[in-house]
């Protein structure tokens, strides 16, 4: 009977072979037949859109359902690819850096008749074999750590995923692909050695190889520093949301859903008589919970009735003072005014702006029509966050409508909380015995909106640690090899009087320069990417320079420690032994 009401979610099972777009094209005429005159009268126009059920969890923007985030899936997929890339870079760097150790093997094989293509296949096969062994080990580790991951991510991925042939095939294909990508370049380098030169011992590594290795190290640390910056920004955004003034008091607020039971008024009165209950109120909604939409006509600044579909709270006399909301104009609902139950409305500051008023005071006294009720605006409440901080505060109306009261809010004393809850439950069983008793605290309920970001931050942090760890393994390997190549130089410098500090600085400086370059490249990339991520939040932090400085210092500190360990060992070695070895 009311085609302009959208209070229910509607599911359609389409006949096999139905074209979604063809069906959607028929909706405008369908709506016009059922709702044409009402739409013209109300000046509210809408259409129906179909959404596949499989898209509801990750891709829906409708709300009202438990949902995940396809954006986070994409982000973590990209991070996973970056970590694989870092690992590939390590393999390429270390294989090409130590290529001189296999130069004679290549020379002998070529003299014995092996062709370049055969050698490429051999070295690439070695790389793929290493990845296949790693793949088998990774399955075992993933199975062992799955419960920990589920706890950290707040998900419930079943171990049965490891018996899914499609998943295993995808992972196997990925491991082979990684082996080919990581192994093809070192294989081409090794197979390109000239046998006459390497067998005479005249093999000299090219400068192009050194430049490539430095470039790959920079790439590694760009990725790692970007992840560190991302982790810091996610953490700060979560803290920003937690510390933001919500515009109402949510502490020690016990919430009980009466399901609109007729005994709700008696239950509220009984609660008020408990010594540990400071105040109580009844309403249709609580901040952070679901609320109704109401077809409304409100006088705008020009005096015309402006039509809008507004969010609506239906509250009792005690709701506004109990939640410590601030009135910026007019007054709250009062029992001293008998018409407040039918002819009074309170709106928020955003609604004031919607109807064109320059100040809240101008809106007080203006007329409204809403769901068969008529009256005037008696007050304006300061904007408060009645939805997630990811959403902008919307226009809100508040009226007294006892038939729509569901939620009881009770402000409880902190002392003796278990006894208070037990007393509340006893009252419930006496007054509303036909319904199960359930409750929650508003601060915990409202904080659920931050959990997704907290989990995201934890996962991001762990991936950043993993990326840094893998990068440092590669850096340590290169530092170790570089130090080995300069063993004779270090020995001579020590004999002529160089200090340990001088030698450590000499061996570390080239690598530290690469980290500095990485910091300057990672900064703009991270700023751009995290700004995109922050756009999903209507209320967000400003990215300051301190985030980049802190991330850079962290990366620099880790790199210095990694390289210095190897450099100190070389600097403290006996120079006579190193020269004798040479």
Secondary structure as UniProt FT lines:
FT   TURN            3..4
FT   TURN            16..17
FT   HELIX           20..25
FT   HELIX           27..42
FT   HELIX           53..55
FT   HELIX           56..59
FT   HELIX           70..97
FT   HELIX           99..102
FT   HELIX           103..111
FT   TURN            112..113
FT   HELIX           116..153
FT   HELIX           159..163
FT   HELIX           165..191
FT   HELIX           195..199
FT   TURN            200..201
FT   HELIX           207..243
FT   TURN            251..252
FT   STRAND          253..257
FT   TURN            259..260
FT   TURN            262..263
FT   HELIX           264..272
FT   TURN            275..276
FT   STRAND          277..283
FT   TURN            287..288
FT   STRAND          292..299
FT   TURN            301..302
FT   STRAND          305..315
FT   TURN            317..318
FT   HELIX           319..322
FT   TURN            323..324
FT   STRAND          327..330
FT   TURN            335..336
FT   TURN            338..339
FT   HELIX           340..343
FT   STRAND          344..348
FT   HELIX           349..354
FT   TURN            355..356
FT   HELIX           360..363
FT   TURN            364..365
FT   STRAND          367..370
FT   TURN            371..372
FT   STRAND          373..381
FT   TURN            389..390
FT   STRAND          396..399
FT   HELIX           402..404
FT   STRAND          407..412
FT   TURN            415..416
FT   HELIX           417..431
FT   TURN            433..434
FT   STRAND          440..441
FT   HELIX           442..485
FT   HELIX           487..495
FT   TURN            496..497
FT   HELIX           500..534
FT   TURN            535..536
FT   HELIX           545..571
FT   HELIX           575..581
//
